[in-house]
Amino acid sequence: MTAEGFLEGRRLQMARGVLLQCIMGGYPPARFYGSDDGDLALVAEPSQTHRLPWSDKGRALAICDAVELDGTPSGLSTRGLLKAVIGRYAALGLAPVVATELEFFVLAPNVDPHQAFQPPIGLDGRRELGHSAFSVSSNNGLRPFFEEVYPCMAALGLPRDTFMHEMGVSQFEINLLHGDPLQLADQTFLFKHLLKEVALKHGLTVVCMAKPLAHTPGSSMHIHQSLVEIGTGRNVFSDAQGAPSETFHHFIGGLQACLADFTALFAPNVNSYQRLCHPYASPNNACWSEDNRAAGLRIPASAPVARRVENRLPGADANPYLAIAASLAAGLHGIEQRLPPAPAIQGEFEVPPQLSLPCTLHAALQRLAHSRLAKELFGAEFIEGYIATKTLELADFLDEITPWERRVLAAQA
């Protein structure tokens, strides 16, 4: 849209089916978004309208809510789903507080998708070998890129907490400051867009796949969650004596009850399960533990005022609006139903069968399709449409034969 049209308040409309568009570009049958495929209105969020600092063409970006033409929220909008979950907490006098940790790879351009990704050639003329995890000088070869990322973040109002080189080859992590869940989802979305745009200017590619490199840790989007009392700001996960509260335990109980049903919302792609099949630091379970990274639900060491639950299941490829909405909705279900959690685990442990999660996209979609709770919390329209889209994507993947199959199976009798 032209700047003049936007400033005049001209309404922008879009076909409903676009919200269910596959990552390959196609669509599920029209019955999932209305047989006439009518329009939705895109309503800009005033606080999330930004001039893009990396553009020399005067471009701007506005995050929008998708609403029906009569003004009611669209049941297919993941941002709308998150707003609805936040509203349910507000009705109880509670406000969720969320922070995201996003991991990503900065890689050389990959013009041939049949070839593996490679780290870029740094200023020293060499490619990183993977020895730079947590090093204070690990990103020197990418300094020009990061020196543009930081001011662009500031221009978009993205406050950052910590930034570090992660365990993978040319893999990095940013921790965004905790705050309102909708704002954090917007910030996570904007940050991923910013990374990719700035990388292109520097002849690089930023990859937010869950597992872009074999034999290398994958990329997560951990979600830290706590609840505060509206008005007082008191963290209700701690009682007056600073001990874990009943609300805290019910929140965990809800996550444990829902994670298996919701796995496809946190791990939305075939590649997501490549990350989850390596259990260390990417736990595919609904166990909870005090400060144990092998648990899907980790309670970081903190003071009572900062007590929180870290959901370690989502990958960097997850939709931040949907992942945060699903995690908070699960916790709210536990609070409303007063669900007790399973006993906490520590050290090395075997995952109990009832706390294991689907380990393929097919299994996760099957579990979601049979989940009465998912349809109650997010609406049958969204869940059925989401499954239809993801089923098309899975079928498209299964239509291809991978290099592993040709390499290993072709010689078999």
Phi, psi and omega per residue, in radians:
M1 nan 2.527 3.065
T2 -1.208 2.701 3.095
A3 -1.049 -0.655 -3.136
E4 -1.107 -0.775 3.132
G5 -1.110 -0.703 3.139
F6 -1.129 -0.813 -3.095
L7 -1.196 -0.434 3.076
E8 -1.371 -0.120 3.139
G9 1.425 0.360 3.129
R10 -1.082 2.373 -3.091
R11 -1.388 2.296 3.077
L12 -1.781 2.241 -3.118
Q13 -2.057 2.680 -3.078
M14 -2.593 2.523 3.135
A15 -1.085 2.444 -3.103
R16 -1.037 -0.597 -3.077
G17 -1.090 -0.378 -3.114
V18 -1.067 -0.505 -3.135
L19 -1.239 -0.203 3.079
L20 -2.031 0.323 3.139
Q21 -1.132 2.372 3.104
C22 -1.256 2.798 3.107
I23 -1.187 -0.316 3.059
M24 -1.473 -0.238 3.109
G25 1.999 -0.267 -3.110
G26 -1.507 -3.032 -3.064
Y27 -2.382 2.625 2.960
P28 -1.273 3.028 3.120
P29 -0.964 2.603 -3.030
A30 -1.085 -0.357 -3.122
R31 -1.094 -0.327 -3.122
F32 -1.435 -0.217 3.117
Y33 -2.366 0.316 3.115
G34 1.754 2.122 -2.997
S35 -1.045 -0.476 3.131
D36 -1.526 -0.121 -3.119
D37 0.828 0.942 3.131
G38 -1.233 3.132 -3.050
D39 -1.535 2.688 2.865
L40 -1.944 2.767 3.009
A41 -1.757 2.429 3.058
L42 -1.769 2.017 -3.073
V43 -1.891 2.013 -3.055
A44 -1.173 2.446 3.018
E45 -1.483 1.989 -3.037
P46 -0.991 -0.625 -3.095
S47 -1.358 -0.138 -3.127
Q48 -2.138 0.781 3.022
T49 -1.975 2.072 -2.944
H50 -2.328 2.372 2.889
R51 -1.289 2.378 -3.033
L52 -1.504 1.951 -2.990
P53 -1.210 -0.342 -3.134
W54 -1.510 -0.094 -3.104
S55 -1.701 2.353 3.068
D56 -1.714 0.224 -3.106
K57 -1.892 0.173 3.130
G58 1.237 0.523 -3.115
R59 -1.409 2.697 3.083
A60 -2.397 2.800 3.139
L61 -2.287 2.365 3.093
A62 -2.190 2.109 3.006
I63 -1.282 2.344 -3.033
C64 -2.157 2.675 2.881
D65 -1.592 2.415 3.041
A66 -1.639 2.094 -3.109
V67 -2.260 2.687 3.043
E68 -1.150 2.821 -3.072
L69 -1.133 -0.323 3.070
D70 -1.535 0.072 3.078
G71 1.662 -0.135 3.127
T72 -1.374 2.607 -3.129
P73 -1.080 2.539 3.072
S74 -1.370 2.325 3.101
G75 -1.241 -0.153 3.131
L76 -1.694 -0.071 -3.071
S77 -1.524 2.104 3.127
T78 -1.212 -0.553 3.064
R79 -1.151 -0.652 3.073
G80 -1.152 -0.656 3.091
L81 -1.080 -0.751 3.130
L82 -1.114 -0.739 3.115
K83 -1.066 -0.642 3.134
A84 -1.168 -0.702 3.115
V85 -1.131 -0.758 3.101
I86 -1.047 -0.674 3.115
G87 -1.119 -0.598 3.119
R88 -1.200 -0.641 3.051
Y89 -1.151 -0.745 -3.116
A90 -1.050 -0.595 3.111
A91 -1.118 -0.372 3.091
L92 -1.688 0.087 -3.124
G93 1.376 0.376 -3.073
L94 -2.128 2.620 3.069
A95 -2.268 2.135 3.075
P96 -1.223 2.560 3.016
V97 -2.114 2.250 -2.983
V98 -2.316 2.586 2.926
A99 -2.412 2.572 3.088
T100 -2.044 2.546 2.982
E101 -2.001 2.042 -3.077
L102 -1.960 2.194 3.053
E103 -1.807 2.626 -3.109
F104 -2.784 2.795 3.098
F105 -1.905 2.423 2.998
V106 -1.856 1.958 -2.955
L107 -2.240 2.905 3.041
A108 -1.236 2.712 3.077
P109 -0.953 2.481 -3.096
N110 -2.093 1.493 -3.040
V111 -1.359 -0.354 3.123
D112 -2.052 1.806 -3.078
P113 -1.154 -0.165 3.050
H114 -1.328 -0.278 3.138
Q115 -1.703 2.601 3.135
A116 -1.196 2.671 3.023
F117 -1.106 2.619 3.040
Q118 -2.259 2.600 3.015
P119 -1.170 2.700 -3.122
P120 -1.279 2.849 3.009
I121 -1.400 2.135 -3.086
G122 -1.417 -3.094 3.136
L123 -1.108 -0.370 3.106
D124 -1.497 0.059 3.098
G125 1.424 0.146 -3.080
R126 -2.173 2.782 3.041
R127 -1.642 2.482 3.095
E128 -1.106 2.473 -3.135
L129 -1.783 -0.102 3.138
G130 1.790 0.314 -3.127
H131 -1.777 0.232 -2.950
S132 -1.882 0.178 -3.087
A133 -0.993 2.207 3.066
F134 1.132 0.250 3.121
S135 -1.349 2.499 3.131
V136 -1.242 -0.316 -3.124
S137 -1.970 0.269 -2.958
S138 -1.208 -0.423 -3.094
N139 -1.806 0.281 -3.112
N140 -1.038 -0.650 3.130
G141 -1.139 -0.329 3.139
L142 -1.950 0.341 -3.037
R143 -0.983 -0.779 -3.141
P144 -1.027 -0.646 3.107
F145 -1.115 -0.912 -3.091
F146 -1.196 -0.502 3.119
E147 -1.193 -0.324 3.007
E148 -1.629 -0.533 3.136
V149 -1.064 -0.792 -3.036
Y150 -1.070 -0.898 3.120
P151 -1.169 -0.513 3.075
C152 -1.148 -0.674 3.061
M153 -1.044 -0.803 -3.132
A154 -1.076 -0.691 -3.123
A155 -1.152 -0.518 3.120
L156 -1.601 0.083 3.112
G157 1.254 0.628 -3.125
L158 -1.835 1.625 3.120
P159 -1.255 2.326 -3.128
R160 -1.932 2.557 3.104
D161 -1.635 -1.305 3.106
T162 -2.209 2.690 3.135
F163 -2.391 2.245 -3.058
M164 -2.626 2.794 2.973
H165 -1.389 2.243 -3.129
E166 -1.591 -2.971 -2.986
M167 -1.251 -0.482 -3.065
G168 -1.388 2.941 3.099
V169 -1.201 2.053 -3.119
S170 0.982 0.670 3.120
Q171 -1.881 2.405 -3.084
F172 -2.309 2.850 3.127
E173 -2.422 2.452 2.997
I174 -2.136 2.445 3.019
N175 -1.879 2.031 3.078
L176 -1.460 2.572 -3.103
L177 -1.147 2.507 -3.102
H178 -1.200 2.657 -3.136
G179 3.085 -2.717 -3.129
D180 -1.070 2.331 -3.063
P181 -1.025 -0.705 -3.127
L182 -1.160 -0.728 3.109
Q183 -1.118 -0.689 3.134
L184 -1.182 -0.647 3.073
A185 -1.123 -0.759 3.076
D186 -1.039 -0.795 -3.109
Q187 -1.124 -0.681 3.126
T188 -1.136 -0.756 3.082
F189 -1.063 -0.835 -3.122
L190 -1.100 -0.673 -3.121
F191 -1.136 -0.751 3.123
K192 -1.099 -0.720 3.110
H193 -1.120 -0.778 3.126
L194 -1.009 -0.831 -3.117
L195 -0.981 -0.839 -3.083
K196 -1.154 -0.691 -3.116
E197 -1.196 -0.799 -3.136
V198 -1.167 -0.655 3.117
A199 -1.037 -0.727 3.136
L200 -1.054 -0.652 3.114
K201 -1.099 -0.487 -3.069
H202 -1.790 0.251 3.118
G203 1.196 0.534 -3.113
L204 -2.143 2.990 2.990
T205 -2.320 2.304 3.049
V206 -1.724 2.256 -3.072
V207 -2.043 2.147 3.104
C208 -1.900 0.422 2.978
M209 -1.079 2.702 3.102
A210 -1.202 -0.572 -3.073
K211 -2.584 1.384 -3.098
P212 -1.388 -0.416 -3.072
L213 -2.148 2.351 3.060
A214 -1.241 2.682 3.079
H215 1.036 0.453 -3.101
T216 -2.435 2.496 3.111
P217 -0.970 2.568 3.097
G218 -1.453 -3.098 -3.095
S219 -1.956 2.239 -3.093
S220 -1.880 2.985 2.906
M221 -2.359 1.320 -3.127
H222 -1.105 2.491 -3.135
I223 -2.048 2.039 3.065
H224 -1.644 2.312 -3.022
Q225 -2.370 2.368 2.939
S226 -2.482 3.013 -3.140
L227 -2.256 2.365 3.084
V228 -2.119 2.689 3.093
E229 -1.347 2.204 3.115
I230 -1.129 2.289 -3.137
G231 1.805 -0.846 -3.115
T232 -1.734 -0.441 -3.082
G233 1.304 0.198 -3.105
R234 -1.276 2.323 3.096
N235 -1.292 1.949 -3.053
V236 -1.411 0.004 3.027
F237 -1.353 -0.162 3.082
S238 -2.144 2.460 3.117
D239 -1.510 -3.052 -3.063
A240 -1.090 -0.442 3.121
Q241 -1.598 0.027 -3.141
G242 1.499 0.105 3.128
A243 -1.543 2.804 3.077
P244 -1.013 2.346 -3.071
S245 -1.577 2.965 3.037
E246 -1.076 -0.681 3.126
T247 -1.036 -0.719 3.098
F248 -1.023 -0.849 -3.114
H249 -1.189 -0.640 3.101
H250 -1.171 -0.637 3.103
F251 -1.056 -0.796 3.096
I252 -1.113 -0.737 3.113
G253 -1.016 -0.677 3.098
G254 -1.153 -0.746 3.088
L255 -1.064 -0.756 3.138
Q256 -1.116 -0.588 -3.132
A257 -1.296 -0.415 -2.979
C258 -1.930 -0.362 -2.974
L259 -1.012 -0.698 -3.130
A260 -1.115 -0.748 3.107
D261 -1.128 -0.585 -3.004
F262 -1.706 0.080 -3.037
T263 -0.960 -0.690 -3.129
A264 -1.140 -0.331 3.084
L265 -1.419 -0.486 3.115
F266 -1.597 -0.483 -3.082
A267 -2.238 1.448 -2.873
P268 -1.537 -0.086 -3.029
N269 -2.222 2.808 3.071
V270 -0.935 -0.761 -3.093
N271 -1.155 -0.387 -3.141
S272 -0.984 -0.589 -3.027
Y273 -1.480 -0.229 2.953
Q274 -1.140 -0.648 3.078
R275 -1.202 -0.759 -3.018
L276 -1.321 -0.286 -3.109
C277 -1.368 -0.135 3.038
H278 -1.850 1.803 -2.869
P279 -1.180 -0.528 -3.048
Y280 -1.201 2.216 3.100
A281 1.197 -0.100 3.043
S282 -2.321 1.143 -2.949
P283 -1.273 2.231 3.084
N284 -1.753 1.139 -3.140
N285 -2.675 2.901 3.123
A286 -1.914 0.425 3.060
C287 -1.273 2.744 3.044
W288 -2.226 2.660 -3.035
S289 -2.790 2.677 2.993
E290 -1.372 1.909 2.973
D291 0.983 0.757 3.095
N292 -2.140 1.998 -3.050
R293 -1.288 -0.106 3.063
A294 -1.438 -0.186 -3.140
A295 -1.590 2.454 3.084
G296 -1.133 -0.501 3.114
L297 -2.077 1.808 -3.072
R298 -1.834 2.399 3.052
I299 -1.796 1.773 -3.095
P300 -1.112 2.598 3.062
A301 -1.102 2.218 -3.094
S302 -2.858 2.937 2.999
A303 -1.272 2.765 -3.138
P304 -0.954 -0.582 -3.102
V305 -1.185 -0.378 -3.112
A306 -1.941 0.282 -3.127
R307 -1.035 2.319 -3.056
R308 -2.677 2.903 3.101
V309 -2.001 2.210 3.105
E310 -1.780 2.041 3.062
N311 -1.558 1.952 -3.027
R312 -1.688 0.091 -3.088
L313 -1.311 -0.747 -3.013
P314 -1.099 2.492 3.038
G315 -1.666 2.987 3.119
A316 -1.119 -0.306 -3.136
D317 -1.486 -0.055 -3.101
A318 -1.285 2.608 2.996
N319 -1.231 2.057 -3.054
P320 -1.085 -0.615 3.116
Y321 -1.121 -0.814 -3.080
L322 -1.238 -0.741 -3.123
A323 -1.111 -0.777 3.128
I324 -1.168 -0.731 3.116
A325 -1.054 -0.777 -3.104
A326 -1.161 -0.714 -3.127
S327 -1.166 -0.767 3.138
L328 -1.214 -0.648 3.120
A329 -1.126 -0.668 3.106
A330 -1.106 -0.797 3.108
G331 -1.081 -0.707 3.124
L332 -1.131 -0.669 3.074
H333 -1.018 -0.739 3.112
G334 -1.121 -0.673 3.132
I335 -1.177 -0.794 -3.095
E336 -1.165 -0.622 -3.116
Q337 -1.662 -0.002 3.140
R338 0.916 0.885 -3.097
L339 -1.396 2.278 3.085
P340 -1.451 2.528 3.064
P341 -1.405 2.810 2.953
A342 -1.172 2.829 3.113
P343 -1.008 2.525 3.087
A344 -1.162 2.661 3.103
I345 -2.016 2.733 3.082
Q346 -2.468 2.773 3.088
G347 1.119 -2.711 3.069
E348 -1.343 2.463 -3.045
F349 -2.659 2.753 2.987
E350 -1.670 2.327 -3.114
V351 -1.289 2.112 3.062
P352 -1.061 2.489 -3.106
P353 -0.918 -0.634 -3.084
Q354 -1.272 -0.196 3.132
L355 -1.955 0.153 3.048
S356 -1.435 2.757 -3.058
L357 -2.137 2.805 3.096
P358 -0.982 2.493 -3.073
C359 -2.011 0.159 3.004
T360 -2.440 2.762 3.097
L361 -1.095 -0.678 3.131
H362 -1.048 -0.830 -3.132
A363 -1.130 -0.679 -3.131
A364 -1.151 -0.695 3.115
L365 -1.194 -0.638 3.070
Q366 -1.088 -0.759 -3.140
R367 -1.124 -0.747 3.128
L368 -1.126 -0.677 -3.107
A369 -1.117 -0.514 -3.116
H370 -1.703 0.160 -3.080
S371 -1.567 1.868 3.033
R372 -1.129 -0.654 -3.101
L373 -1.120 -0.726 -3.137
A374 -1.044 -0.718 -3.140
K375 -1.240 -0.569 3.081
E376 -1.159 -0.711 -3.039
L377 -1.418 -0.585 -3.022
F378 -2.090 -0.071 3.123
G379 1.564 2.426 -3.131
A380 -1.104 -0.588 -3.120
E381 -1.035 -0.817 -3.115
F382 -1.219 -0.859 -3.059
I383 -1.076 -0.787 -3.128
E384 -1.176 -0.669 3.096
G385 -1.180 -0.717 3.118
Y386 -1.077 -0.800 3.134
I387 -1.094 -0.704 3.136
A388 -1.083 -0.748 3.127
T389 -1.134 -0.845 -3.096
K390 -1.185 -0.524 3.077
T391 -1.162 -0.673 3.065
L392 -1.111 -0.722 3.138
E393 -1.134 -0.725 3.112
L394 -1.113 -0.739 3.131
A395 -1.094 -0.668 3.126
D396 -1.134 -0.705 3.093
F397 -1.103 -0.752 -3.093
L398 -1.246 -0.214 3.062
D399 -1.336 -0.193 -3.119
E400 -1.816 2.601 3.047
I401 -1.788 2.224 -3.023
T402 -1.466 2.776 3.053
P403 -0.987 -0.606 3.119
W404 -1.050 -0.753 -3.130
E405 -1.109 -0.718 3.116
R406 -1.209 -0.704 -3.079
R407 -1.204 -0.739 -2.968
V408 -1.706 -0.672 -2.972
L409 -1.619 -0.367 -3.052
A410 -1.103 -0.526 -3.079
A411 -1.515 -0.060 -3.106
Q412 -1.289 2.518 3.126
A413 -1.248 nan nan
